[in-house]
Amino acid sequence: MSIKKGFTVLEVIIVAVFASLLIILFFIQKSNIDAMKRDEDRKIAINAMYYALEESFYKDHGYYPETISEENIKVIDPALWTDPSGLNLGDPLSSYSYEPANCKDGKCKEYILKADLEKEDTYAKYNRN
């Protein structure tokens, strides 16, 4: 009786299916981790804008601006005005938004800063004062 060495077709198919599943799971997890990182970057940017408005702009002026940008809020890194998609705050498709309220002559009493997140609900910060 001769003994044949090697794999059967069934063994090769099982290994291929298993390897394919592992590769698919890897890319799904990588995609989720990348999205969570982008969400974290969005939260960091919104927090930086919030603290710049509260600790710098409001303390200096006593009100909030009608619009915000790197021209009137100079204390944060200019790169933070751009969302992970490459769009600036104020762009209609940007995941960042600034919504002033109770404004008169360009001076506002309230605002909402928002970031649309991929893996969580919208992240929002409201005026403190």
Secondary structure as UniProt FT lines:
FT   HELIX           9..52
FT   HELIX           53..58
FT   HELIX           59..61
FT   STRAND          64..65
FT   TURN            70..72
FT   HELIX           78..81
FT   TURN            84..85
FT   TURN            89..90
FT   TURN            92..93
FT   STRAND          96..104
FT   TURN            105..106
FT   STRAND          107..115
FT   STRAND          123..126
//
